[in-house]
Amino acid sequence: MTSLGVHSEVGKLRQVIVLRDVKRRSADEVRQALSLSPEEERSRRHRARGIVRAQLERYVEGTVRDHER
């Protein structure tokens, strides 16, 4: 996948998580806003949350290590 393709995919994932978890929209509202099927919405939400979870884990681990010094 090209760099542009990666950025495009990340943008699609970001849209779902912002609408669902930040703006607190329902799954139906997200699907309508982004023209997604139920499966696409669930898949993107799952992938996006996984990315956020991994980033938070790395951040927290780094913060803990910094405080242990």
C-alpha positions as CSV (number, residue, x, y, z in Angstrom):
1,M,0.0,0.0,0.0
2,T,1.3,3.4,-0.9
3,S,1.8,6.2,1.7
4,L,-1.3,7.9,0.3
5,G,-3.2,4.7,0.7
6,V,-2.2,4.3,4.3
7,H,-3.2,7.9,5.1
8,S,-6.5,7.4,3.3
9,E,-7.2,4.2,5.3
10,V,-6.3,5.9,8.6
11,G,-8.6,8.8,7.8
12,K,-11.5,6.4,7.2
13,L,-10.8,4.8,10.6
14,R,-10.5,8.2,12.3
15,Q,-13.9,9.2,10.9
16,V,-15.6,6.3,12.5
17,I,-14.0,6.6,15.9
18,V,-14.6,10.3,16.1
19,L,-18.2,10.0,15.2
20,R,-18.8,7.0,17.6
21,D,-16.6,7.7,20.5
22,V,-16.0,11.4,20.5
23,K,-19.3,12.7,19.2
24,R,-21.3,9.8,20.7
25,R,-23.2,9.0,17.5
26,S,-25.1,5.8,17.1
27,A,-23.9,3.1,14.8
28,D,-26.9,3.9,12.5
29,E,-25.9,7.5,12.3
30,V,-22.3,6.7,11.5
31,R,-23.3,4.3,8.8
32,Q,-25.6,6.9,7.2
33,A,-23.0,9.7,7.5
34,L,-20.3,7.6,5.9
35,S,-22.4,5.4,3.6
36,L,-21.2,2.2,5.2
37,S,-22.8,-1.2,5.6
38,P,-23.2,-2.5,9.1
39,E,-20.2,-4.8,8.6
40,E,-18.0,-2.0,7.3
41,E,-18.9,0.2,10.3
42,R,-18.2,-2.6,12.8
43,S,-14.9,-3.5,11.1
44,R,-13.6,0.0,10.9
45,R,-14.6,0.7,14.5
46,H,-12.9,-2.4,15.7
47,R,-9.7,-1.6,13.8
48,A,-9.7,2.0,14.9
49,R,-10.2,1.1,18.6
50,G,-7.4,-1.4,18.3
51,I,-5.0,1.2,17.0
52,V,-6.0,3.7,19.7
53,R,-5.6,1.0,22.4
54,A,-2.1,0.1,21.1
55,Q,-1.1,3.8,21.0
56,L,-2.4,4.4,24.6
57,E,-0.5,1.3,25.8
58,R,2.8,2.5,24.3
59,Y,2.2,6.0,25.8
60,V,1.4,4.6,29.3
61,E,4.3,2.3,29.2
62,G,6.6,5.2,28.3
63,T,5.1,7.4,31.0
64,V,5.6,4.7,33.7
65,R,9.2,4.1,32.6
66,D,9.9,7.9,32.8
67,H,8.5,8.0,36.3
68,E,10.6,5.0,37.4
69,R,13.9,6.8,36.7
